[in-house]
Amino acid sequence: MVNSAILWLLHSRLGVYYVAASAIATECAIVSNFLGHEFVTFGDERRAGGAGARFVRYQAISLLTLVGTVGLLAALVQIGGEARLLVWNVIAIGVMFLVNFGANRLVTWRAPGVAAD
């Protein structure tokens, strides 16, 4: 929701080009999602490293998925048109969410003593 709300605001209300708006919206969602995972999803678990180290790992993985999200969004817009931008955005986010969550579960919030391969 954070991503789509910011995308809508930047693109529809402020006229920012949709690819740039998507990148900004995705980065805002990355920070929001990290905080949610840190304090809610994985809040009870013992974790490897400090919060700063986890944020750096989360950010690195998320930036890779940001490229995937923006790229997939651009492809969907090319195929289906800009009129359905928010629909394409939700689809792109959904696909890349699976990649992001899996990678972060294995790397960012791994159990102490478990090596990241």
Salt bridges, closest charged atoms under 4 A:
GLU38 OE2 - ARG47 NH1 3.60
GLU38 OE2 - ARG54 NH2 2.55
GLU45 OE1 - ARG105 NH1 3.12
GLU82 OE2 - HIS11 NE2 2.85
